[in-house]
Amino acid sequence: MSASSSLLTSVIAIAVVMVGTWVVSVVRRDASIVDIVWGSGFVVVAVVTHARDSAIGAADWFVTIMVALWGLRLSIHLGVRNHGAGEDYRYRAMRRHWGDRFWLISLVTVFALQGVMMWLVSLPVQLVRAGDAPGVDAWLIVGVVVAATGLVVETVGDLQLRAFKASAENSGQIMDRGLWAWTRHPNYFGDSLFWWGVAIMVLGVPSARWGLIGAVVMNVLLVRVSGVAMLERSLSRRKPEWEAYVARTPAFLPRPPRR
């Protein structure tokens, strides 16, 4: 499959996913479902472009399988975590600001915007379909190891945080144990590491090297836009022990905790 065909296929697939999710959000009056669908959207991109690829090699299979594991895990995790919680405060604030027009404005400011980000981040998934069927090479092996490490870090971090919040004695406290003692955001770090791994996996395909753009975009989103920066502004206002935690724990890249 040519690069242009793969890119166009992804645009159509993402548009269908996001418009469909937007319609459901309007009916339910809950834009938060876009966060749950975020991971699954990447699975759709991976599966659709894989199915349309006429020359499938090892890299194609590994990319499809790894992205499917990552996306399904993320959607299930967020679905379980957000069940019964109502609309996220970010979308409630936007709804108050735009009033009766939010249902339509959200199509652009929430769903279309996230669709564009999804398309950019998934570039390595799309472009690996553009070359001859790539086999196993050093790039693929290194990338799988990096991506798998990121997936494990992200999963363990989420499980540790869920167990911490499930205990009533930890109510109002800061999670600073396990991976959370090494970085304030092990889930975001693992997420970023995973997509760097995916970008590395496809470097053996010349046209897929542009997929590094996807890893950069995800890194920026997680650190500067919707991840670390946004969450820390909220936590700094709500957690009295936050400054002490910041002093001893790095924001993103892990290192041994300071006393």
C-alpha positions in Angstrom: 0.0 0.0 0.0 1.3 3.5 -0.8 2.0 6.0 1.8 -0.7 8.3 0.5 -3.3 5.5 0.6 -2.4 4.6 4.1 -2.6 8.2 5.3 -5.9 8.7 3.7 -7.3 5.4 5.0 -6.3 6.6 8.5 -8.0 10.0 8.0 -11.3 8.3 7.1 -11.1 5.7 9.9 -10.3 8.4 12.5 -13.1 10.7 11.2 -15.6 7.8 11.5 -14.5 7.1 15.1 -14.5 10.7 16.2 -17.8 11.7 14.6 -19.5 8.6 15.9 -18.1 9.3 19.4 -19.3 13.0 19.2 -22.8 11.9 18.3 -22.9 9.6 21.4 -21.5 12.4 23.6 -24.2 14.8 22.4 -26.9 12.2 23.3 -25.4 11.5 26.7 -24.3 15.0 27.4 -20.9 13.7 28.3 -17.8 14.7 26.3 -15.6 12.7 28.6 -16.2 9.6 26.5 -13.6 10.9 24.0 -10.9 10.1 26.6 -12.0 6.5 26.7 -12.2 6.2 22.9 -8.7 7.8 22.5 -6.8 4.5 22.9 -9.3 2.5 20.9 -9.0 5.0 18.0 -5.3 3.9 17.6 -6.4 0.3 17.5 -8.8 1.1 14.7 -6.0 2.8 12.7 -3.6 -0.1 13.3 -6.1 -2.8 12.3 -7.6 -1.0 9.3 -4.2 -0.1 7.7 -2.9 -3.6 8.5 -6.0 -5.2 6.8 -5.5 -3.0 3.7 -1.8 -3.7 3.4 -0.9 -6.1 0.6 2.7 -6.8 1.7 2.7 -7.7 5.4 5.9 -8.4 7.2 7.2 -8.8 10.8 7.2 -5.1 11.5 3.6 -4.8 10.4 2.5 -7.5 12.7 4.5 -6.2 15.7 3.2 -2.7 15.3 -0.4 -3.8 15.0 -0.2 -6.1 18.0 1.7 -3.7 20.3 -0.6 -0.8 19.4 -3.7 -3.0 20.0 -2.4 -4.0 23.4 -1.7 -0.4 24.3 -4.9 1.1 23.0 -7.2 -1.6 24.5 -5.6 -1.5 27.9 -5.9 2.3 28.0 -9.5 2.3 27.0 -10.4 -0.4 29.5 -8.5 1.4 32.3 -10.2 4.7 31.6 -13.6 3.1 31.2 -13.3 1.4 34.5 -11.9 4.4 36.3 -14.5 6.9 35.0 -17.5 4.6 35.2 -20.3 6.5 37.0 -18.1 9.6 37.6 -19.9 11.9 35.3 -18.4 14.4 32.9 -14.8 15.4 33.5 -14.3 18.9 35.1 -12.4 20.1 31.9 -15.4 19.4 29.7 -17.9 20.8 32.3 -15.9 24.0 32.3 -16.1 24.2 28.5 -19.8 23.4 28.6 -20.4 26.3 31.0 -18.4 28.6 28.9 -20.1 27.8 25.5 -23.6 27.1 26.9 -26.1 25.8 24.4 -23.6 25.9 21.6 -21.2 23.5 23.2 -22.7 20.4 21.5 -21.6 21.8 18.1 -18.5 23.6 19.1 -17.2 20.4 20.8 -17.1 18.7 17.4 -14.2 21.0 16.5 -12.6 21.9 19.8 -12.7 18.4 21.3 -13.3 15.7 18.8 -11.8 17.0 15.6 -8.7 18.3 17.5 -8.1 15.0 19.2 -8.6 13.3 15.8 -5.9 15.4 14.3 -3.6 14.5 17.2 -4.4 10.8 16.8 -3.5 11.0 13.1 -0.2 12.7 13.9 0.8 10.4 16.7 -0.1 7.3 14.7 2.1 8.2 11.8 4.6 5.4 12.4 1.7 2.9 12.4 0.5 4.3 9.0 3.8 4.7 7.3 5.2 1.2 8.1 2.6 0.0 5.6 4.2 2.0 2.8 7.3 0.0 2.2 8.1 -3.6 1.1 7.1 -6.1 3.8 9.9 -5.5 6.4 11.3 -8.4 8.3 13.0 -8.6 11.7 15.9 -6.1 12.0 17.8 -4.3 14.8 15.4 -1.4 14.7 12.4 -3.6 15.2 14.0 -5.5 18.1 15.1 -2.3 19.9 11.7 -0.7 19.3 9.8 -3.7 20.7 11.8 -3.7 23.8 11.4 0.1 24.3 7.6 -0.1 23.6 7.1 -3.1 25.8 9.0 -1.4 28.7 6.8 1.7 28.3 3.6 -0.4 28.3 4.7 -2.2 31.5 5.7 1.1 33.3 2.4 2.7 32.3 0.3 -0.4 33.4 2.1 -0.9 36.7 1.9 2.9 37.5 -1.9 2.8 36.9 -2.4 -0.3 39.0 -0.3 1.1 41.9 -2.4 4.3 41.8 -5.7 2.4 41.7 -4.7 0.3 44.7 -3.6 3.4 46.6 -6.9 5.2 46.0 -8.9 2.2 46.9 -7.6 2.5 50.5 -9.7 4.9 52.6 -6.7 5.7 54.8 -5.0 7.3 51.8 -7.8 9.8 51.1 -6.4 13.2 50.3 -2.9 11.9 50.4 -0.3 12.1 47.6 0.7 8.8 46.0 4.5 8.7 46.4 5.2 4.9 46.5 6.5 2.4 44.0 7.0 4.0 40.6 5.4 7.2 41.9 8.5 7.7 44.1 10.7 7.7 41.0 8.6 10.0 38.8 5.5 12.1 39.5 3.9 10.7 36.4 5.0 7.1 35.6 1.8 6.6 33.5 2.6 9.5 31.2 6.3 8.5 31.1 5.4 5.0 30.1 3.0 6.3 27.5 5.7 8.5 25.9 8.2 5.6 26.0 5.8 3.3 24.3 5.3 5.7 21.3 9.1 6.3 21.0 9.4 2.5 20.9 6.8 2.3 18.1 8.6 5.0 16.1 11.9 3.1 16.5 10.3 -0.2 15.4 9.6 1.1 11.9 12.9 2.9 11.3 13.9 0.1 8.9 11.3 1.4 6.5 12.7 4.6 4.9 9.3 6.3 4.5 8.3 5.4 8.0 11.1 7.5 9.5 8.7 10.4 9.4 6.9 8.5 12.1 9.3 10.1 14.6 7.0 13.1 14.3 4.3 11.0 16.1 6.6 10.3 19.1 7.5 14.0 19.3 3.9 15.1 19.2 2.9 12.6 21.9 5.8 13.6 24.1 4.8 17.3 23.8 1.1 16.5 24.5 2.0 14.6 27.6 4.5 17.0 29.1 3.4 20.4 27.9 -0.3 20.3 27.0 -2.9 17.8 28.4 -0.7 15.7 30.6 1.8 16.7 33.2 1.3 20.5 32.9 -2.5 20.4 33.2 -2.6 17.9 36.0 0.1 19.5 38.1 -1.7 22.9 38.1 -4.7 21.1 39.6 -2.7 19.1 42.1 -0.7 22.0 43.3 -4.0 23.7 44.4 -5.5 20.6 46.0 -2.7 18.8 47.7 -1.0 20.4 50.8 2.0 18.1 50.5 2.5 18.7 46.9 5.6 21.0 47.2 7.5 18.5 49.3 6.7 15.8 46.8 7.9 18.0 43.9 11.1 18.7 45.8 12.1 15.0 46.1 10.5 13.5 42.9 11.2 14.4 39.2 8.3 15.4 37.1 8.8 13.0 34.1 12.1 11.2 33.6 12.5 8.7 36.5 15.4 8.7 38.9 15.9 7.2 42.4 13.9 9.2 45.0 15.6 11.8 47.2 15.1 11.7 50.9 
